[in-house]
Amino acid sequence: MKQFRKYILLWATQSVSQLGSAMTGFALTLWAYTQTHSAMAVSLMAFCNYVPYIIVSLFVGTFVDRHSKKAIMLVSDSLAAICTLGVLALSATDNLHIWHIYAVNAVIGFMNAFQQPASSVAVSRLVPKEKLSNVSGMNSFSANLVTILNPVLSSPIFSIGGLGTILLIDLLSFSGAFLVLLIVIRIPDEPSAVVQKEKRQSAFSGTREGFIFLGKQRGLLAIMLTMALINFCSRLTYENVLSPMVLARSGDNSFVLGMVNAVMGAGGIIGGIIVSVKRPSKRNARMMYVSAALSFLFGDLLMAVGRNAYVWCAAGIAASLPIPFIIAGNNVIMYNHVPEEMQGRLFAVRNAIQSGTVPFGILLGGLLADYVFEPFMASESALTSALSIFVGTGAGSGMALMFLCTGVTGFLVSCVSYGNKNIKSLDDKE
């Protein structure tokens, strides 16, 4: 129980640090758009972060398993902080350019590939097994609280103090989390015999072992592949399309957009609180896919048919509240079915597979909205007239149609996925 209390301290300080990092990301997005006035330039910032993260995640699992989780987390966070310090120096001397942001995001994505699986394994070492689902709820709570607080804090600070002030806040929040992890937290590592065995293996052999393990655990592989498809469907719309759709249909009302984003964060917080206090589920796979189906069915479809802030806010709640249940089910299944000595490489492989579709969804969503769906709904035909009954007409109707498509597709994918016998078998083993 003492270790769990220390984990709560670690969670709290890391959450504050994540808020600082999110504020930096928000400020850099504002800075990049004011410099380029290009939505694609902003999209490329996310793309540069995801691509190295996905590629490196395929090979870091063995490294994470054979080395100190605490050391990996400290080094990864430190290098990310050095990047922030570099951006601060460039900004202070008026030498900051958009390509610097792309390079920094690539480095941060590279380090996240190490930090995230190490952090996931650390949870299993610090938290009692019966508390793993609750901890996932706590993480969802903090992540969504960051989503709400980030624009609320970043916008006025950026307007008054500029980019440099937010970068300094990020570095200050990092310092607190770093010191707690360094001084207070002790993360148990594998026995020396296991470490010596792992050190005789190459990174590629560890990745191969991970995929061999997944070949035997077909249910885990099926979950990763279906979640990759679900992530692709969600990123087609929410990442790039939600904001322009709301702005287009509300007369460029930024207050309405802020309200919708805040409500989505609130939905995630409510879901996170419920997961953190509820009894652990005995059917985690079912919880995952039922939650995903409900998110698509009510969230995306309400976004599609909505014409005002009230409906969009209801859609935001419906879309975001189930997400902590998806994350909790996914994590608990991994902890329950992957041996501790292999968790690093399996979490890394999982991150690569499930996130592998995200950058393509981000880029494709913007392209489809600008060059396919919006022009299609602006044309006059019997089909567009029929579809306008659901999504309306005018600017933003094409993007609303995209939400209609992802809502139906995502719902069907979620239902069919849980029908997979290998996925269902994971529930039978718990």
Protein Blocks (a to p, Z undefined) as FASTA:
>chain_A
ZZmmmmmmmmmmmmmmmmmmmmmmmmmmmmmmmmnopaklmmmmmmmmmmmmmmmmmmmm
mmmmmpcfklmmmmmmmmmmmmmmmmmmmmmnopacfklmmmmmmmmmmmmmmmmmmmmm
mmmmmpcfklmmmmmmmmmmmmmmmmmmmmmmmmmmmmmnommlmmmmmmmmmmmmmmmm
mmmpccddddfklmmmmmmpcfklmmmmmmmmmmmmmmlmmmmmmmmmmmmmmmmmmmmm
mmmmmmmmnoopaklmmmmmmmmmmmmmmmmmmmmmmccdfblmlmmmmmmmmmmmmmmm
mmmmpcbfklmmmmmmmmmmmmmmmmmmmmmmmmmmgcfklmmmmmmmmmmmmmmmmmmm
mmmmmmmmmmmmmmmmmpccfklmmmmmmnogaehklmmmmmmmmmmmmmmmmmmmmmpm
klmmmmmmZZ
